[in-house]
Each structure stands twice: as structure tokens, then as C-alpha cells.
Amino acid sequence: MYTKASLKTSNQKIEHVWKTQQEQRQKLNHEYSQQFLTLFQQWDIDVQKAEEQEEKLASMEELEKNHENLLAGAQNELRKEMAMLQKKIMMDTQQQEMATVRKSLQSMLF
């Protein structure tokens, strides 16, 4: 009877230790799971933010290219206008010089 009682007590202690360890393992497993879940959720948010920033950067690069093209076009137009104005000024100057030469010739002849 003593042995039987001793075995029963030992079994109860072992079962208690086993249950306690099992509960602690479950609790620890749950805590780690929560931490990893939080970590993965934050990682997912960070990836989404990075993708959004990448899209914004791509739009900004596209805008920058468009602005560069517009600027280059405006500079080309300005160069053409400058060349035309220079030509006009030269032609006006030549006409004025020709008029002056004619007046001089007319005054010399008459």
C-alpha cells in the first residue's frame, strides 16, 4: 500500500510538472507567435510604404523628365527667336546703311 501510495503521489507530481511545463510552453509559444505576427505586420506595412515611395519617386522622375523636355523646347524656341531677331536687326541695319549711302550719293550727284 505504501508503494502504491508513493507511486500515485509520484504520478500526480509528474503529471502536475508535465501540465505546468506544457502550459508554460504554450504560453511562451503564444507570446512568440504574437511577437512574430506583430513583426510581420510591421514588415508588411513597411514594404507597402516602400512601394508607395517607389511609385512616387517614379512619378517625380517622370515629372522631372517632362520639365527637362519642356525647358529644352523653350530654350530651342528662344534660340530660334533670337536668331530671327538678330537677322531682322541685321537687315534693318543694312537697310539704314543703304539709305544713308543713297542719301550721300544723291547729295553728291545733285
PyMOL CGO cylinders between C-alpha atoms (Angstrom):
from pymol import cmd
from pymol.cgo import CYLINDER

trace = [
    CYLINDER, 0.00, 0.00, 0.00, 2.84, 2.34, 0.82, 0.3, 1, 1, 1, 1, 1, 1,
    CYLINDER, 2.84, 2.34, 0.82, 4.43, 1.69, -2.60, 0.3, 1, 1, 1, 1, 1, 1,
    CYLINDER, 4.43, 1.69, -2.60, 1.10, 2.16, -4.29, 0.3, 1, 1, 1, 1, 1, 1,
    CYLINDER, 1.10, 2.16, -4.29, 0.53, 5.46, -2.48, 0.3, 1, 1, 1, 1, 1, 1,
    CYLINDER, 0.53, 5.46, -2.48, 4.07, 6.55, -3.24, 0.3, 1, 1, 1, 1, 1, 1,
    CYLINDER, 4.07, 6.55, -3.24, 3.63, 5.74, -6.95, 0.3, 1, 1, 1, 1, 1, 1,
    CYLINDER, 3.63, 5.74, -6.95, 0.30, 7.57, -7.01, 0.3, 1, 1, 1, 1, 1, 1,
    CYLINDER, 0.30, 7.57, -7.01, 1.88, 10.65, -5.38, 0.3, 1, 1, 1, 1, 1, 1,
    CYLINDER, 1.88, 10.65, -5.38, 4.85, 10.47, -7.77, 0.3, 1, 1, 1, 1, 1, 1,
    CYLINDER, 4.85, 10.47, -7.77, 2.50, 10.16, -10.76, 0.3, 1, 1, 1, 1, 1, 1,
    CYLINDER, 2.50, 10.16, -10.76, 0.48, 13.14, -9.56, 0.3, 1, 1, 1, 1, 1, 1,
    CYLINDER, 0.48, 13.14, -9.56, 3.64, 15.20, -9.12, 0.3, 1, 1, 1, 1, 1, 1,
    CYLINDER, 3.64, 15.20, -9.12, 4.90, 14.16, -12.57, 0.3, 1, 1, 1, 1, 1, 1,
    CYLINDER, 4.90, 14.16, -12.57, 1.51, 14.98, -14.14, 0.3, 1, 1, 1, 1, 1, 1,
    CYLINDER, 1.51, 14.98, -14.14, 1.48, 18.34, -12.36, 0.3, 1, 1, 1, 1, 1, 1,
    CYLINDER, 1.48, 18.34, -12.36, 5.02, 19.16, -13.55, 0.3, 1, 1, 1, 1, 1, 1,
    CYLINDER, 5.02, 19.16, -13.55, 4.11, 17.95, -17.06, 0.3, 1, 1, 1, 1, 1, 1,
    CYLINDER, 4.11, 17.95, -17.06, 0.97, 20.11, -17.16, 0.3, 1, 1, 1, 1, 1, 1,
    CYLINDER, 0.97, 20.11, -17.16, 2.82, 23.10, -15.77, 0.3, 1, 1, 1, 1, 1, 1,
    CYLINDER, 2.82, 23.10, -15.77, 5.60, 22.73, -18.36, 0.3, 1, 1, 1, 1, 1, 1,
    CYLINDER, 5.60, 22.73, -18.36, 3.05, 22.23, -21.11, 0.3, 1, 1, 1, 1, 1, 1,
    CYLINDER, 3.05, 22.23, -21.11, 1.16, 25.37, -20.07, 0.3, 1, 1, 1, 1, 1, 1,
    CYLINDER, 1.16, 25.37, -20.07, 4.41, 27.35, -19.91, 0.3, 1, 1, 1, 1, 1, 1,
    CYLINDER, 4.41, 27.35, -19.91, 5.44, 26.09, -23.35, 0.3, 1, 1, 1, 1, 1, 1,
    CYLINDER, 5.44, 26.09, -23.35, 2.04, 27.04, -24.76, 0.3, 1, 1, 1, 1, 1, 1,
    CYLINDER, 2.04, 27.04, -24.76, 2.25, 30.46, -23.15, 0.3, 1, 1, 1, 1, 1, 1,
    CYLINDER, 2.25, 30.46, -23.15, 5.78, 31.00, -24.48, 0.3, 1, 1, 1, 1, 1, 1,
    CYLINDER, 5.78, 31.00, -24.48, 4.75, 29.76, -27.92, 0.3, 1, 1, 1, 1, 1, 1,
    CYLINDER, 4.75, 29.76, -27.92, 1.77, 32.13, -27.90, 0.3, 1, 1, 1, 1, 1, 1,
    CYLINDER, 1.77, 32.13, -27.90, 3.96, 35.10, -26.88, 0.3, 1, 1, 1, 1, 1, 1,
    CYLINDER, 3.96, 35.10, -26.88, 6.50, 34.36, -29.64, 0.3, 1, 1, 1, 1, 1, 1,
    CYLINDER, 6.50, 34.36, -29.64, 3.68, 33.94, -32.14, 0.3, 1, 1, 1, 1, 1, 1,
    CYLINDER, 3.68, 33.94, -32.14, 2.27, 37.34, -31.17, 0.3, 1, 1, 1, 1, 1, 1,
    CYLINDER, 2.27, 37.34, -31.17, 5.68, 38.95, -31.46, 0.3, 1, 1, 1, 1, 1, 1,
    CYLINDER, 5.68, 38.95, -31.46, 6.28, 37.44, -34.90, 0.3, 1, 1, 1, 1, 1, 1,
    CYLINDER, 6.28, 37.44, -34.90, 2.78, 38.37, -36.02, 0.3, 1, 1, 1, 1, 1, 1,
    CYLINDER, 2.78, 38.37, -36.02, 3.38, 41.97, -34.96, 0.3, 1, 1, 1, 1, 1, 1,
    CYLINDER, 3.38, 41.97, -34.96, 6.79, 41.93, -36.63, 0.3, 1, 1, 1, 1, 1, 1,
    CYLINDER, 6.79, 41.93, -36.63, 5.39, 40.56, -39.91, 0.3, 1, 1, 1, 1, 1, 1,
    CYLINDER, 5.39, 40.56, -39.91, 2.53, 43.06, -39.87, 0.3, 1, 1, 1, 1, 1, 1,
    CYLINDER, 2.53, 43.06, -39.87, 5.00, 45.91, -39.41, 0.3, 1, 1, 1, 1, 1, 1,
    CYLINDER, 5.00, 45.91, -39.41, 7.20, 44.45, -42.13, 0.3, 1, 1, 1, 1, 1, 1,
    CYLINDER, 7.20, 44.45, -42.13, 4.18, 44.32, -44.47, 0.3, 1, 1, 1, 1, 1, 1,
    CYLINDER, 4.18, 44.32, -44.47, 3.36, 47.96, -43.69, 0.3, 1, 1, 1, 1, 1, 1,
    CYLINDER, 3.36, 47.96, -43.69, 7.00, 48.95, -44.32, 0.3, 1, 1, 1, 1, 1, 1,
    CYLINDER, 7.00, 48.95, -44.32, 7.00, 47.10, -47.66, 0.3, 1, 1, 1, 1, 1, 1,
    CYLINDER, 7.00, 47.10, -47.66, 3.79, 48.86, -48.69, 0.3, 1, 1, 1, 1, 1, 1,
    CYLINDER, 3.79, 48.86, -48.69, 5.26, 52.24, -47.71, 0.3, 1, 1, 1, 1, 1, 1,
    CYLINDER, 5.26, 52.24, -47.71, 8.44, 51.46, -49.66, 0.3, 1, 1, 1, 1, 1, 1,
    CYLINDER, 8.44, 51.46, -49.66, 6.36, 50.55, -52.73, 0.3, 1, 1, 1, 1, 1, 1,
    CYLINDER, 6.36, 50.55, -52.73, 4.37, 53.78, -52.41, 0.3, 1, 1, 1, 1, 1, 1,
    CYLINDER, 4.37, 53.78, -52.41, 7.57, 55.79, -52.11, 0.3, 1, 1, 1, 1, 1, 1,
    CYLINDER, 7.57, 55.79, -52.11, 8.99, 53.98, -55.14, 0.3, 1, 1, 1, 1, 1, 1,
    CYLINDER, 8.99, 53.98, -55.14, 5.85, 54.86, -57.14, 0.3, 1, 1, 1, 1, 1, 1,
    CYLINDER, 5.85, 54.86, -57.14, 6.08, 58.49, -56.01, 0.3, 1, 1, 1, 1, 1, 1,
    CYLINDER, 6.08, 58.49, -56.01, 9.75, 58.57, -56.95, 0.3, 1, 1, 1, 1, 1, 1,
    CYLINDER, 9.75, 58.57, -56.95, 8.95, 57.15, -60.40, 0.3, 1, 1, 1, 1, 1, 1,
    CYLINDER, 8.95, 57.15, -60.40, 6.24, 59.86, -60.86, 0.3, 1, 1, 1, 1, 1, 1,
    CYLINDER, 6.24, 59.86, -60.86, 8.74, 62.50, -59.72, 0.3, 1, 1, 1, 1, 1, 1,
    CYLINDER, 8.74, 62.50, -59.72, 11.35, 61.24, -62.17, 0.3, 1, 1, 1, 1, 1, 1,
    CYLINDER, 11.35, 61.24, -62.17, 8.75, 61.33, -64.94, 0.3, 1, 1, 1, 1, 1, 1,
    CYLINDER, 8.75, 61.33, -64.94, 7.81, 64.89, -63.99, 0.3, 1, 1, 1, 1, 1, 1,
    CYLINDER, 7.81, 64.89, -63.99, 11.46, 65.86, -63.93, 0.3, 1, 1, 1, 1, 1, 1,
    CYLINDER, 11.46, 65.86, -63.93, 11.94, 64.42, -67.44, 0.3, 1, 1, 1, 1, 1, 1,
    CYLINDER, 11.94, 64.42, -67.44, 8.84, 66.27, -68.66, 0.3, 1, 1, 1, 1, 1, 1,
    CYLINDER, 8.84, 66.27, -68.66, 10.13, 69.52, -67.15, 0.3, 1, 1, 1, 1, 1, 1,
    CYLINDER, 10.13, 69.52, -67.15, 13.53, 68.98, -68.75, 0.3, 1, 1, 1, 1, 1, 1,
    CYLINDER, 13.53, 68.98, -68.75, 11.86, 68.37, -72.13, 0.3, 1, 1, 1, 1, 1, 1,
    CYLINDER, 11.86, 68.37, -72.13, 9.70, 71.48, -71.72, 0.3, 1, 1, 1, 1, 1, 1,
    CYLINDER, 9.70, 71.48, -71.72, 12.75, 73.52, -70.73, 0.3, 1, 1, 1, 1, 1, 1,
    CYLINDER, 12.75, 73.52, -70.73, 14.74, 72.20, -73.69, 0.3, 1, 1, 1, 1, 1, 1,
    CYLINDER, 14.74, 72.20, -73.69, 11.82, 73.02, -76.01, 0.3, 1, 1, 1, 1, 1, 1,
    CYLINDER, 11.82, 73.02, -76.01, 11.50, 76.51, -74.59, 0.3, 1, 1, 1, 1, 1, 1,
    CYLINDER, 11.50, 76.51, -74.59, 15.26, 77.08, -74.96, 0.3, 1, 1, 1, 1, 1, 1,
    CYLINDER, 15.26, 77.08, -74.96, 15.14, 75.93, -78.58, 0.3, 1, 1, 1, 1, 1, 1,
    CYLINDER, 15.14, 75.93, -78.58, 12.21, 78.27, -79.29, 0.3, 1, 1, 1, 1, 1, 1,
    CYLINDER, 12.21, 78.27, -79.29, 14.08, 81.11, -77.60, 0.3, 1, 1, 1, 1, 1, 1,
    CYLINDER, 14.08, 81.11, -77.60, 17.21, 80.41, -79.69, 0.3, 1, 1, 1, 1, 1, 1,
    CYLINDER, 17.21, 80.41, -79.69, 15.13, 80.44, -82.88, 0.3, 1, 1, 1, 1, 1, 1,
    CYLINDER, 15.13, 80.44, -82.88, 13.50, 83.73, -81.90, 0.3, 1, 1, 1, 1, 1, 1,
    CYLINDER, 13.50, 83.73, -81.90, 16.90, 85.20, -81.00, 0.3, 1, 1, 1, 1, 1, 1,
    CYLINDER, 16.90, 85.20, -81.00, 18.32, 84.14, -84.37, 0.3, 1, 1, 1, 1, 1, 1,
    CYLINDER, 18.32, 84.14, -84.37, 15.33, 85.64, -86.19, 0.3, 1, 1, 1, 1, 1, 1,
    CYLINDER, 15.33, 85.64, -86.19, 15.64, 88.89, -84.23, 0.3, 1, 1, 1, 1, 1, 1,
    CYLINDER, 15.64, 88.89, -84.23, 19.38, 89.07, -84.98, 0.3, 1, 1, 1, 1, 1, 1,
    CYLINDER, 19.38, 89.07, -84.98, 18.62, 88.56, -88.67, 0.3, 1, 1, 1, 1, 1, 1,
    CYLINDER, 18.62, 88.56, -88.67, 15.94, 91.25, -88.59, 0.3, 1, 1, 1, 1, 1, 1,
    CYLINDER, 15.94, 91.25, -88.59, 18.25, 93.67, -86.77, 0.3, 1, 1, 1, 1, 1, 1,
    CYLINDER, 18.25, 93.67, -86.77, 21.00, 93.00, -89.31, 0.3, 1, 1, 1, 1, 1, 1,
    CYLINDER, 21.00, 93.00, -89.31, 18.57, 93.54, -92.21, 0.3, 1, 1, 1, 1, 1, 1,
    CYLINDER, 18.57, 93.54, -92.21, 17.26, 96.76, -90.64, 0.3, 1, 1, 1, 1, 1, 1,
    CYLINDER, 17.26, 96.76, -90.64, 20.82, 97.95, -90.07, 0.3, 1, 1, 1, 1, 1, 1,
    CYLINDER, 20.82, 97.95, -90.07, 21.74, 97.13, -93.68, 0.3, 1, 1, 1, 1, 1, 1,
    CYLINDER, 21.74, 97.13, -93.68, 18.67, 98.98, -94.95, 0.3, 1, 1, 1, 1, 1, 1,
    CYLINDER, 18.67, 98.98, -94.95, 19.56, 102.01, -92.84, 0.3, 1, 1, 1, 1, 1, 1,
    CYLINDER, 19.56, 102.01, -92.84, 23.13, 101.90, -94.14, 0.3, 1, 1, 1, 1, 1, 1,
    CYLINDER, 23.13, 101.90, -94.14, 21.84, 101.61, -97.73, 0.3, 1, 1, 1, 1, 1, 1,
    CYLINDER, 21.84, 101.61, -97.73, 19.51, 104.56, -97.16, 0.3, 1, 1, 1, 1, 1, 1,
    CYLINDER, 19.51, 104.56, -97.16, 22.42, 106.58, -95.77, 0.3, 1, 1, 1, 1, 1, 1,
    CYLINDER, 22.42, 106.58, -95.77, 24.60, 105.64, -98.76, 0.3, 1, 1, 1, 1, 1, 1,
    CYLINDER, 24.60, 105.64, -98.76, 21.78, 106.63, -101.18, 0.3, 1, 1, 1, 1, 1, 1,
    CYLINDER, 21.78, 106.63, -101.18, 21.36, 109.98, -99.46, 0.3, 1, 1, 1, 1, 1, 1,
    CYLINDER, 21.36, 109.98, -99.46, 25.09, 110.54, -99.64, 0.3, 1, 1, 1, 1, 1, 1,
    CYLINDER, 25.09, 110.54, -99.64, 25.17, 109.63, -103.32, 0.3, 1, 1, 1, 1, 1, 1,
    CYLINDER, 25.17, 109.63, -103.32, 22.16, 111.81, -104.06, 0.3, 1, 1, 1, 1, 1, 1,
    CYLINDER, 22.16, 111.81, -104.06, 23.69, 114.75, -102.24, 0.3, 1, 1, 1, 1, 1, 1,
    CYLINDER, 23.69, 114.75, -102.24, 26.93, 114.23, -104.17, 0.3, 1, 1, 1, 1, 1, 1,
    CYLINDER, 26.93, 114.23, -104.17, 25.17, 113.96, -107.50, 0.3, 1, 1, 1, 1, 1, 1,
    CYLINDER, 25.17, 113.96, -107.50, 22.71, 116.79, -107.07, 0.3, 1, 1, 1, 1, 1, 1,
]
cmd.load_cgo(trace, "trace")
